Amino acid sequence: MVKVLRALSVALLLGALAGCAAPAPWVKPYEREHFADPIMSFDRDPVSSIYLEHVFETREGSHGGTGAVGGGCGCN
């Protein structure tokens, strides 16, 4: 019984260690351009959401944290 438990624990340990090995990145550098495609965005209307984020930042007096550009007085 002890031999079976020892063999089982060694098998589980080897399985866990094999799951941690990652020899190469899953996404190659030349494949990353597909994730920057606008179709990958969660927004239905990205132009409208950028405008609404700008208005929110202007009213709150804060800027940044969402990746939006622009700022200050809200006049641009």
Backbone hydrogen bonds in HBPLUS format (Angstrom, degrees):
<---DONOR---> <-ACCEPTOR-->    atom                        ^
c    i                          cat <-CA-CA->   ^        H-A-AA   ^      H-
h    n   atom  resd res      DA  || num        DHA   H-A  angle D-A-AA Bond
n    s   type  num  typ     dist DA aas  dist angle  dist       angle   num
A0005-LEU N   A0001-MET O   3.08 MM   4  6.36 160.1  2.12 146.6 151.6     1
A0006-ARG N   A0002-VAL O   2.88 MM   4  6.05 156.8  1.93 147.3 154.2     2
A0007-ALA N   A0003-LYS O   2.91 MM   4  6.03 159.7  1.95 143.4 149.1     3
A0008-LEU N   A0004-VAL O   2.88 MM   4  6.03 154.3  1.94 145.7 153.3     4
A0009-SER N   A0005-LEU O   2.86 MM   4  6.04 156.6  1.91 146.2 152.4     5
A0010-VAL N   A0006-ARG O   2.94 MM   4  6.14 154.7  2.00 147.3 154.1     6
A0011-ALA N   A0007-ALA O   2.95 MM   4  6.10 154.8  2.01 142.7 149.9     7
A0012-LEU N   A0008-LEU O   2.92 MM   4  6.16 155.5  1.98 147.0 153.5     8
A0013-LEU N   A0009-SER O   2.92 MM   4  6.06 154.8  1.98 142.7 149.8     9
A0014-LEU N   A0010-VAL O   2.92 MM   4  6.10 163.2  1.94 150.0 154.3    10
A0015-GLY N   A0011-ALA O   2.94 MM   4  6.09 152.2  2.02 141.9 150.1    11
A0016-ALA N   A0012-LEU O   2.92 MM   4  6.12 152.4  1.99 144.9 152.1    12
A0017-LEU N   A0013-LEU O   2.94 MM   4  6.18 159.5  1.98 150.5 156.1    13
A0018-ALA N   A0014-LEU O   2.92 MM   4  6.03 148.5  2.02 142.8 151.3    14
A0019-GLY N   A0015-GLY O   3.17 MM   4  6.35 140.0  2.34 137.1 146.5    15
A0020-CYS N   A0017-LEU O   3.23 MM   3  5.26 141.0  2.40  96.3 106.8    16
A0031-GLU N   A0028-LYS O   2.96 MM   3  5.20 150.6  2.05 108.6 118.1    17
A0032-ARG N   A0029-PRO O   3.41 MM   3  5.42 153.8  2.48  99.1 106.3    18
A0034-HIS N   A0031-GLU O   3.27 MM   3  6.02 159.3  2.31 117.3 121.9    19
A0035-PHE N   A0032-ARG O   3.12 MM   3  5.51 143.4  2.26 107.7 116.9    20
A0036-ALA N   A0033-GLU O   3.28 MM   3  5.33 145.3  2.41  97.6 107.2    21
A0037-ASP N   A0034-HIS O   3.40 MM   3  5.39 161.8  2.44 100.0 104.1    22
A0040-MET N   A0037-ASP O   2.95 MM   3  5.65 161.8  1.98 123.4 128.9    23
A0041-SER N   A0038-PRO O   3.13 MM   3  5.46 166.0  2.15 114.2 116.7    24
A0049-SER N   A0045-ASP O   3.08 MM   4  6.35 157.7  2.13 154.4 161.3    25
A0050-ILE N   A0046-PRO O   3.02 MM   4  6.14 152.8  2.09 144.1 150.2    26
A0051-TYR N   A0047-VAL O   3.14 MM   4  6.37 156.9  2.19 145.1 151.2    27
A0052-LEU N   A0048-SER O   2.95 MM   4  6.20 160.5  1.99 150.0 155.2    28
A0053-GLU N   A0049-SER O   2.92 MM   4  6.07 151.1  2.01 143.3 151.1    29
A0054-HIS N   A0050-ILE O   3.01 MM   4  6.19 153.2  2.08 143.5 150.7    30
A0055-VAL N   A0051-TYR O   2.98 MM   4  6.29 158.2  2.03 151.1 156.7    31
A0056-PHE N   A0052-LEU O   2.94 MM   4  6.10 157.7  1.99 143.6 149.9    32
A0057-GLU N   A0053-GLU O   2.89 MM   4  6.10 159.9  1.93 149.6 154.7    33
A0058-THR N   A0054-HIS O   2.97 MM   4  6.14 152.1  2.04 145.6 153.3    34
A0059-ARG N   A0055-VAL O   2.98 MM   4  6.19 159.2  2.02 150.9 155.7    35
A0060-GLU N   A0056-PHE O   2.93 MM   4  6.02 156.8  1.99 149.6 156.2    36
A0061-GLY N   A0057-GLU O   3.03 MM   4  5.86 130.2  2.29 134.9 145.5    37
A0062-SER N   A0057-GLU O   3.24 MM   5  5.19 131.2  2.49 140.3 148.5    38
